[in-house]
């Protein structure tokens, strides 16, 4: 094994690739995966053999606080394929880990997959075979998802939202089981924003994506790495990061609220004059006050989301920090 010092762009010489087959890089983000690594390595062995000896495995440890890097290093030492282990300085999240893998891989084709084996690695050659000049990205679509209904609901909402915003109609934007041509990966590496959602960026680029159905399997004993709070955070990032439509919606809501408040006050006034009775002025005032207050709080919250994004971008901090790179050539 060879250890190298961290570098912001340690992708290596991508032009010096000589192989009878196209070199494939398999990028896998890890987080507290010490128990599942032996199975991951074993399942990938025949797959990488089918893809060719030049196939490489790039594992990105997203700041695990267990022995993930140590075990991955031990397993890679006797592995018959080129293996690179990138350890991030702390936990940055799944998408920064994927971008770290993009930076450190050398393949002409790059495949991303989750470490929990919810997608069978045996389907990787199928993804690679489906790549073509017409479809430089192939995505595995989870048919009959083995997830709780809450996750399926959030995923469906995000997929429909992003399909409309990016003009790339996909049924499963949340899938990270994908194969990319090298040129698409290089284009993705040009993005410097702090909040990056890989499938949405591909859609924004206008790259045609081919979806193929893949059997989805349960995520194992640990379940999903995304709990409710990170899922909500990701949802807000996607909604506020790819459109200013919510701000326009708030403007419309404010106008409608003002109109409803005016019409409600006018109707109560007319009713009181005609009928000589009606709700007391105090009740009416409180009803209108709480209604308008709710709209104002919603507007302030949404504006805060956008201002928070501006604040994070203005600081200009790196997307991730590499703590260590271990290579097994």
C-alpha positions in Angstrom: 0.0 0.0 0.0 1.2 3.5 -0.7 0.1 6.5 1.4 0.2 9.9 -0.2 -0.4 13.4 1.2 -3.8 14.9 0.6 -4.2 17.1 -2.4 -7.2 19.1 -3.6 -7.0 17.6 -7.1 -5.3 14.2 -6.9 -7.0 12.6 -9.9 -3.7 11.5 -11.5 -2.9 11.4 -15.2 -6.2 10.5 -16.9 -4.7 10.6 -20.3 -2.3 7.7 -19.7 -4.9 4.9 -19.9 -3.9 2.0 -22.1 -6.2 -1.0 -21.8 -7.9 -3.3 -24.3 -11.1 -2.5 -22.3 -12.3 0.8 -21.1 -11.0 1.4 -17.6 -13.9 1.5 -15.1 -13.7 3.2 -11.7 -16.1 2.1 -9.0 -16.6 4.9 -6.4 -18.2 3.9 -3.1 -18.7 6.4 -0.2 -18.3 4.8 3.2 -19.5 5.8 6.6 -19.1 3.4 9.6 -19.0 0.4 7.3 -16.5 -1.8 9.1 -18.9 -4.7 9.4 -20.0 -4.7 5.8 -16.7 -4.2 4.0 -15.7 -7.9 3.7 -19.0 -8.6 1.9 -18.6 -5.5 -0.3 -15.1 -6.5 -1.4 -16.2 -10.1 -2.0 -19.2 -9.1 -4.0 -17.2 -6.7 -6.1 -14.4 -9.2 -6.9 -16.2 -11.1 -9.8 -17.7 -8.0 -11.0 -14.4 -6.2 -11.4 -12.9 -9.4 -13.0 -15.6 -9.2 -15.6 -15.0 -5.5 -16.3 -11.2 -6.1 -16.8 -8.0 -6.0 -14.8 -7.7 -2.3 -15.3 -10.8 -1.7 -13.2 -10.2 0.3 -10.0 -12.0 0.6 -6.7 -12.2 4.0 -5.0 -13.5 4.0 -1.5 -14.2 7.3 0.3 -14.4 7.1 4.1 -16.6 10.0 5.0 -15.0 10.6 8.4 -16.1 7.4 10.1 -15.3 7.1 13.8 -14.8 3.3 13.7 -12.2 1.1 11.9 -13.6 1.5 8.4 -10.4 2.9 6.9 -8.3 0.3 8.8 -10.3 -2.6 7.6 -10.6 -1.3 4.1 -6.8 -0.9 4.0 -6.3 -4.5 5.2 -8.7 -5.9 2.6 -7.2 -3.8 -0.2 -3.7 -5.1 0.6 -4.3 -8.5 -1.0 -7.0 -7.4 -3.4 -6.2 -8.3 -7.1 -7.4 -4.9 -8.3 -6.2 -1.3 -8.0 -7.7 0.2 -4.9 -7.7 3.8 -3.6 -8.9 4.7 -0.1 -9.6 8.4 0.5 -10.3 9.3 4.1 -12.0 12.7 4.6 -10.9 14.7 7.6 -14.5 14.6 9.1 -18.0 13.7 8.1 -19.0 16.0 5.2 -21.9 14.0 3.7 -22.6 11.6 0.9 -22.3 14.0 -2.0 -19.0 15.6 -0.9 -17.7 12.0 -0.6 -18.8 11.2 -4.1 -17.1 14.3 -5.4 -13.9 13.3 -3.5 -14.2 9.9 -5.3 -14.6 11.7 -8.7 -11.4 13.7 -8.0 -9.3 10.7 -7.2 -10.5 8.2 -9.8 -8.9 7.7 -13.2 -11.4 5.6 -15.2 -12.9 6.4 -18.6 -16.2 5.2 -17.1 -17.1 6.0 -13.5 -19.7 4.0 -11.5 -21.1 5.2 -8.2 -22.9 2.9 -5.7 -23.9 2.8 -2.1 -22.0 0.7 0.4 -25.1 -0.9 1.9 -25.6 -3.1 -1.2 -29.2 -2.0 -1.7 -28.3 -2.3 -5.4 -26.7 -5.6 -6.4 -23.1 -4.9 -7.5 -23.6 -7.7 -10.1 -25.6 -5.2 -12.1 -22.6 -2.8 -12.6 -21.6 -4.4 -16.0 -25.1 -3.9 -17.2 -24.9 -0.2 -16.4 -21.6 0.1 -18.2 -23.0 -1.8 -21.3 -25.9 0.6 -21.5 -23.7 3.7 -21.9 -23.7 5.1 -25.4 -23.0 8.5 -27.1 -26.7 9.2 -26.9 -26.8 8.4 -23.2 -23.5 9.2 -21.4 -25.2 8.6 -18.0 -27.1 5.4 -17.1 -29.0 5.4 -13.8 -30.5 2.4 -12.0 -34.1 3.0 -11.1 -35.4 1.3 -8.0 -38.4 -0.8 -9.0 -40.6 -1.9 -6.1 -38.5 -0.1 -3.5 -37.8 -1.9 -0.2 -38.1 1.3 1.8 -40.6 2.7 4.3 -43.4 4.7 2.8 -42.0 8.0 4.3 -38.8 7.6 2.3 -40.7 6.7 -0.9 -43.0 9.7 -0.5 -40.0 12.2 -0.1 -38.2 10.6 -2.9 -41.2 10.7 -5.3 -41.8 14.4 -4.4 -38.1 15.3 -5.1 -38.1 13.3 -8.3 -41.1 15.0 -9.7 -39.9 18.5 -8.6 -36.4 18.0 -10.2 -37.9 16.5 -13.3 -39.9 19.7 -13.8 -37.0 22.1 -12.9 -34.3 20.4 -14.9 -36.3 19.2 -17.9 -34.8 15.7 -17.4 -37.8 13.3 -16.6 -36.5 10.6 -14.3 -38.6 8.4 -12.0 -35.9 8.0 -9.4 -33.6 11.1 -8.8 -32.5 9.7 -5.5 -30.6 6.7 -7.0 -26.8 6.9 -6.7 -26.4 3.7 -8.6 -25.1 5.3 -11.8 -22.5 5.0 -14.6 -20.9 8.1 -16.1 -18.8 8.8 -19.0 -15.5 10.6 -18.1 -16.5 13.8 -19.8 -19.6 14.1 -17.6 -17.6 13.6 -14.4 -15.1 16.3 -15.6 -18.0 18.7 -16.1 -19.4 17.9 -12.7 -16.0 18.7 -11.1 -16.3 22.2 -12.5 -19.1 23.1 -10.1 -17.9 25.0 -7.0 -21.1 25.6 -5.1 -21.3 24.3 -1.6 -24.6 22.5 -1.9 -24.4 19.9 -4.7 -26.9 17.2 -5.4 -25.3 15.0 -8.1 -28.4 13.8 -10.0 -29.8 17.4 -10.1 -26.5 18.7 -11.4 -26.5 16.2 -14.2 -30.0 17.2 -15.1 -29.0 20.9 -15.0 -26.2 20.1 -17.4 -28.8 18.8 -19.9 -27.0 15.4 -20.1 -29.3 12.7 -21.4 -29.8 10.0 -18.8 -31.0 6.5 -19.5 -32.9 4.8 -16.7 -32.9 1.0 -16.4 -34.9 -0.9 -13.7 -32.8 -2.5 -11.0 -34.0 -4.8 -8.2 -33.9 -2.9 -5.0 -33.0 -4.8 -1.9 -33.4 -4.0 1.8 -30.6 -1.8 3.2 -29.5 -4.3 5.9 -29.6 -4.1 9.7 -28.5 -0.5 9.9 -31.1 0.8 7.5 -30.7 4.1 5.7 -27.9 6.6 6.6 -30.4 9.4 6.0 -32.6 10.0 9.0 -35.6 12.4 9.0 -33.6 15.6 9.8 -31.0 15.1 7.0 -33.8 14.2 4.6 -35.6 17.4 5.4 -32.4 19.4 5.1 -31.7 17.8 1.7 -35.2 18.6 0.5 -34.8 22.3 1.4 -31.4 22.3 -0.3 -32.8 20.9 -3.5 -35.9 23.2 -3.5 -34.0 26.4 -2.7 -30.8 25.5 -4.7 -32.3 25.0 -8.1 -35.1 27.6 -8.4 -36.3 31.0 -7.1 -39.8 29.8 -7.6 -40.5 29.5 -3.8 -39.8 33.3 -3.4 -42.3 34.0 -6.1 -44.8 31.7 -4.5 -44.4 33.6 -1.2 -45.1 36.9 -3.0 -48.3 35.4 -4.4 -49.2 34.0 -1.0 -48.7 37.4 0.6 -50.9 39.1 -2.0 -53.6 36.4 -1.6 -53.4 36.8 2.2 -53.8 40.5 2.0 -56.7 40.2 -0.4 -58.4 37.6 1.8 -57.9 39.7 4.9 -59.4 42.7 3.2 -62.4 40.8 1.8 -62.9 39.1 5.2 -62.9 42.4 7.0 -65.3 43.9 4.4 -67.7 41.0 4.5 -67.9 41.1 8.4 -68.4 44.9 8.3 -71.3 44.6 5.7 -72.8 41.7 7.7 -72.7 43.7 10.9 -74.3 46.7 9.3 -77.1 44.7 7.6 -77.8 42.1 10.3 -76.9 44.3 13.2 -74.9 41.6 14.8 -71.8 39.4 14.2 -68.6 38.3 15.7 -67.1 40.7 18.2 -64.3 43.0 16.9 -61.8 41.4 19.2 -62.4 37.9 17.8 -62.2 39.2 14.2 -59.0 41.1 15.0 -57.3 38.1 16.5 -58.3 35.8 13.6 -56.9 38.2 11.0 -53.8 38.8 13.2 -52.9 35.1 13.5 -53.6 34.5 9.8 -51.3 37.3 8.7 -48.7 36.4 11.3 -48.5 32.9 10.0 -47.9 34.1 6.5 -45.2 36.5 7.7 -43.4 33.8 9.6 -43.5 31.5 6.6 -42.1 34.3 4.4 -39.3 35.0 6.9 -38.4 31.3 7.2 -38.1 30.9 3.4 -36.1 34.1 3.1 -33.8 32.8 5.8 -33.2 29.6 3.8 -32.0 31.6 0.8 -29.9 34.0 3.0 -28.4 31.1 4.8 -27.3 29.6 1.4 -25.8 33.0 0.4 -23.9 33.1 3.8 -22.5 29.6 3.3 -21.4 30.3 -0.3 -19.8 33.6 0.7 -17.5 32.0 3.2 -15.9 30.0 0.3 -14.9 27.0 2.4 -13.7 23.9 0.6 -16.4 21.3 -0.2 -14.4 18.6 1.7 -11.0 18.2 3.2 -9.0 15.1 2.5 -7.2 13.7 5.5 -5.3 10.8 3.9 -5.1 8.9 0.6 -4.0 5.3 0.5 -3.3 3.6 -2.8 -2.8 -0.1 -3.6 -1.5 -0.1 -7.2 
